[in-house]
Amino acid sequence: MSNRLEKATFAGGCFWCMVKPFDQWDGISSVISGYMGGHLENPTYEDVKTGDSGHLEVVEIEFDPTVFPYEKLLEIFWQQIDPTDEGGQFHDRGDSYRTAIFYYTENQKEKAEKSKNDLSESGKFSKPIVTEIRPAATFYPAEDYHQDYYKKNKSHYEEDREKSGRDEFINSHWN
């Protein structure tokens, strides 16, 4: 890995389900569950879950763009979500579970907008793509018990994914 790591932050509904798809690649240095986009400083999971903090559940990814380009991160992101659902993701409902791409640079913004436009024009979805593209804000890491949840609580994680409808959606739209 080069010394020049970059950050990417994505909101894709439940952050537990957004870690594993990114965590398994060379060039990805870390994937941290957390909160972004709201008005409350140092929010807790309970603050975010109520929807009153304005924050979304996100994953912050540190990556080496020379090994794993930002465009590839975007591709993986789109394939984890229902980009047409503005009320949350799958069985997780409410503002904190909406989807968004948070950009750190103009270059990331341009690539995110292009990927959204390409997906919109692809005809893959009959409804409009509602995922927002927003400037990155302060990232607040989630509590320790949320980190690497798919590894620490494998059976609960798999059960939650199964019940959520996420995998069924992904298989029907992307495979």
C-alpha positions in Angstrom: 0.0 0.0 0.0 1.2 3.5 -0.8 1.5 6.1 1.9 -1.4 8.1 0.5 -4.6 6.7 1.9 -7.9 8.3 1.2 -11.3 8.1 2.9 -14.7 7.3 1.4 -17.9 7.3 3.5 -21.1 5.6 2.5 -24.6 5.4 4.1 -26.3 2.2 3.0 -28.8 1.5 5.7 -27.7 -0.6 8.6 -23.9 -0.2 9.0 -23.5 -3.8 10.1 -24.4 -4.9 6.5 -22.0 -2.4 4.9 -18.7 -3.4 6.5 -18.2 -6.9 5.1 -18.6 -6.0 1.3 -15.7 -3.6 1.6 -13.6 -5.3 4.3 -12.4 -8.1 2.1 -10.2 -6.4 -0.5 -6.5 -5.6 -0.9 -6.1 -1.9 -0.8 -8.7 -1.4 1.9 -7.0 -0.4 5.2 -10.0 0.0 7.4 -13.8 0.0 7.5 -15.3 1.7 10.5 -19.0 1.9 11.4 -20.2 5.3 12.5 -22.4 8.3 12.1 -22.3 11.3 9.8 -24.5 14.1 8.4 -26.4 15.3 11.5 -26.3 18.2 13.9 -25.7 16.4 17.2 -22.1 16.2 18.4 -20.8 12.8 19.6 -24.1 11.0 19.0 -24.8 7.6 20.4 -26.5 4.7 18.6 -29.6 5.5 20.6 -29.5 9.2 19.5 -29.1 8.2 15.9 -31.8 5.4 16.0 -34.5 7.9 17.2 -33.9 10.0 14.0 -33.5 13.2 16.0 -29.8 13.6 15.6 -30.0 14.0 11.8 -27.1 11.5 11.4 -27.1 8.5 9.0 -25.5 5.2 9.8 -22.3 5.1 7.7 -19.1 3.2 7.0 -15.9 5.2 6.7 -13.4 3.4 4.5 -9.7 4.1 4.4 -8.3 2.9 1.1 -5.3 3.1 -1.1 -6.5 4.5 -4.5 -3.5 3.1 -6.3 -4.6 -0.5 -5.3 -8.3 -0.1 -5.0 -9.8 2.9 -7.0 -12.7 5.0 -5.7 -14.8 4.0 -8.7 -14.6 0.3 -7.5 -15.8 1.4 -4.1 -18.8 3.2 -5.7 -19.6 0.0 -7.7 -19.6 -2.1 -4.6 -21.7 0.5 -2.7 -24.5 0.6 -5.4 -24.6 -3.2 -5.3 -25.4 -3.3 -1.6 -28.4 -1.0 -1.5 -31.8 -0.2 -3.0 -31.0 3.3 -4.3 -34.7 4.0 -5.0 -35.9 3.8 -1.4 -36.0 7.1 0.4 -37.5 5.8 3.6 -34.6 3.6 4.7 -33.2 0.3 3.6 -35.0 -3.0 3.6 -36.5 -3.7 7.1 -34.6 -0.7 8.6 -36.8 2.3 8.3 -36.3 5.9 9.1 -34.0 8.8 8.2 -30.9 7.3 9.8 -31.1 4.4 7.4 -31.3 6.5 4.2 -28.6 6.1 1.6 -25.9 8.7 0.7 -22.4 9.1 -0.6 -20.3 11.5 1.3 -17.5 13.0 -0.7 -14.2 14.5 0.6 -12.9 16.0 -2.7 -14.3 17.5 -5.9 -12.9 14.5 -7.7 -14.9 12.1 -5.5 -18.0 14.2 -6.0 -17.6 14.1 -9.8 -17.1 10.3 -9.8 -20.0 9.8 -7.4 -22.3 11.9 -9.6 -21.2 10.1 -12.7 -21.8 6.7 -11.2 -25.2 7.8 -10.0 -26.1 9.1 -13.4 -24.8 5.9 -15.1 -26.9 3.8 -12.8 -29.9 6.0 -13.4 -29.5 5.7 -17.2 -28.8 1.9 -17.1 -32.5 1.1 -16.8 -31.8 -1.4 -14.0 -34.4 0.4 -11.8 -37.8 1.6 -12.8 -38.0 4.2 -10.0 -35.7 7.2 -9.7 -32.3 6.9 -7.8 -32.8 8.9 -4.6 -29.4 8.3 -3.0 -27.9 11.7 -2.0 -24.4 12.9 -2.8 -23.3 15.1 0.1 -20.1 16.8 1.3 -18.4 14.8 4.1 -18.9 16.1 7.6 -17.6 15.1 11.0 -17.4 11.3 11.3 -18.3 9.9 14.7 -17.2 6.2 15.1 -20.0 4.0 16.5 -19.7 2.2 19.8 -17.2 -0.7 19.9 -19.8 -3.4 19.9 -20.9 -2.2 16.4 -17.4 -2.5 14.9 -16.8 -5.6 12.8 -20.2 -6.9 13.8 -20.3 -9.5 11.1 -17.2 -11.1 12.6 -18.0 -10.7 16.3 -21.7 -11.8 16.1 -21.7 -14.0 13.0 -25.0 -15.8 13.6 -27.0 -12.7 14.6 -25.5 -10.8 11.7 -26.4 -13.5 9.2 -29.9 -13.9 10.7 -30.5 -10.1 10.5 -29.3 -10.0 6.9 -31.6 -12.9 6.0 -34.7 -11.2 7.7 -33.9 -7.8 6.2 -34.5 -8.8 2.6 -31.2 -7.2 1.6 -29.7 -10.4 0.1 -32.8 -11.3 -1.8 -32.8 -7.8 -3.3 -29.2 -7.9 -4.2 -29.5 -11.3 -5.8 -32.5 -10.2 -7.9 -30.9 -7.0 -9.1 -27.2 -7.6 -9.4 -26.6 -11.4 -9.9 
